[in-house]
């Protein structure tokens, strides 16, 4: 048996498809080899259900039903996490942990799918459709020079920055292209071209004051319509949903702005492109402008071109917002650590004072506060502002987060640690923690902490290589579950080295 185990261990990293019999045999092997076999089998199954290398969010166990955020067809993939970029990044992390080229190939297949679906405006819609007929509904980068301007004007060409959609795709393309920067086969070239085009368009989409719109049609704005000025309270605003198009509004909701800044910083470091870093810091300057004046010196969910808090969806009235403000504070601290520039910390004491006087219960804040009065407000699909949670429809009471901790105490602690210890000590502590984690002792501790989750992931994989979970009473293949388990197993394998 020992010779059989040695033979398995020798060739296991090169196996992409692992049969159930092999996986059963692997259960007799040490845990790292069981983890490796599980990763290979799960990856083989996921690749078998991909569409042109891309993925959705959910699949029924028989694949008859598919969905991203909404119901999907077999020719469609999703971009918004946990869609194609997120699954692709899980493959990429598996490659980094194991060195197995099969995982890099899976990541490249996902990246190539994104390259195919990239819009002329530089980013991505929520989904990509590979159906030859339906795909002509979009104006893709590959259509440039192939269709007339008249035809292009009839097609969808809206880059979506909301929900980390385009930003996650770009971060993934940057990582995959960086891993094979010297490769020159057609797929690698397509991935690099999509990366470079997308980053160029991300810079073009940035507005004069450093912000980004929620969605962008690829056309540069008139700077006169987007003045560079500090945020202000509107003189008045409609108390009912005005049904205006908010695609061009500055957006902090769902960390849209933060994702743009961090994407540029990561790309700047990997590619050594100072203009990307400059654009990221311009995004930091936007947060300084967007902080509201007293009596609510925090941030709004979205702003109109005059940098006034404004309506977005029917249940998102003009207000200052706890979650988005926490994201802004966290980013400002990171920008200070990145640059050493004290200007990024200057707004935070005022914001912290507001949080301390705006709790609705100990450690709990409202999601939204009415402008100037600081009264918690709520929104519903009828487009009317409410002042009591119980006045909302049952669907909106539970379908949106209206109260919570929102990470406020952690954001305040991060600021206080920087002020107390100073930038150099914080960065030194981070480096020390990374160095300790890389020691034999640190890896052993990480292995012990990961082992229960690793064993659970191994046990949960079925004979077909699926991690099935219950979704509304139905056994379902979920990409977020796949990502979670594959990343756990990858981290475990990395810690064994």
Secondary structure, DSSP 8 states (H G I E B T S, - for coil): -HHHHHHHHHHGGG-SS--HHHHHHHTTS-HHHHHHHHHHHHHHHHHHT-BTTB--SEEETTSS-EESSSEE-TTEEE-STTSHHHHHHHHHHHHHHH--HHHHHHHHHHHHHHHHH-BTTSS--SEEE--TTGGGGB-BGGGTTTS-HHHHTTSB--EE-GGGHHHHHHHHHHHHHHHTTT--SHHHHHHHHHHHHHHHHHHHHS-TTS--BSEE-S----GGGS-----B--S---SB------TTSEE-GGGHHHHHHHHHHHHHHHHT-HHHHHHHHHHHHHHHHHS--TT--S-BSEE-TTSBB---STT--S-EEHHHHHHHHHHHHHHHHHH--THHHHTHHHHHHHHHH--SBTTBEESEE-TTT--B-EE-TTSBEESSGGGS-HHHHHSS--EE-TTHHHHHHHHHHHHHH-HHHHHHHHHHHHHHHTSHHHHHHHHHHHHHHHHHHHHH--TTS--EEEETTEEEEEHHHHHHHHHHHHHHHHHT-
